[in-house]
């Protein structure tokens, strides 16, 4: 599933880095922390590789 915003894509990238061991899991905060626990490496890779052009910085929850 592609990322819906730039913030979501950045969080997925951080979670992916932690899952691969490129950064410490203890450094994760907020959404990236829960993403790392709940998503597979393939799902994170797909979300993190989404193109940023035309994406909003944040998407409202409604």
C-alpha positions in Angstrom: 0.0 0.0 0.0 1.5 3.4 -1.0 2.0 6.1 1.6 -0.8 8.8 1.7 1.5 11.6 2.9 5.2 12.6 3.1 5.1 12.2 6.9 3.8 8.6 6.5 6.5 7.8 4.0 9.2 9.2 6.3 7.9 7.1 9.2 7.9 4.0 7.1 11.5 4.7 6.0 12.6 5.0 9.6 10.8 1.9 10.6 12.3 0.0 7.7 15.8 1.1 8.7 15.2 -0.1 12.2 13.8 -3.4 11.0 16.9 -4.0 8.8 19.2 -3.0 11.7 20.5 0.2 10.1 19.4 2.2 13.2 18.4 1.3 16.7 14.8 0.4 17.4 15.0 2.5 20.6 15.5 5.6 18.4 12.0 5.2 16.9 9.1 7.4 18.0 5.4 7.6 17.4 4.1 6.1 14.1 7.4 4.6 13.0 7.6 2.7 16.3 4.2 1.1 15.8 4.9 0.5 12.1 8.1 -1.4 12.8 6.2 -3.7 15.1 3.1 -4.3 13.0 4.3 -4.3 9.4 6.5 -6.7 7.4 9.7 -5.5 5.8 8.1 -5.8 2.4 5.1 -3.7 3.4 7.4 -1.0 4.9 9.6 -1.0 1.7 6.5 -0.5 -0.5 5.3 2.4 1.6 8.7 4.0 2.0 9.4 3.9 -1.8 6.2 5.8 -2.7 6.9 8.9 -4.8 6.7 12.2 -2.8 5.6 14.4 -5.7 2.1 15.7 -5.2 1.8 14.3 -1.6 0.6 16.5 1.2 2.9 16.8 4.3 0.2 15.5 6.5 -3.3 14.0 5.9 -6.2 14.6 8.2 -7.7 11.7 10.1 -11.2 12.3 8.9 
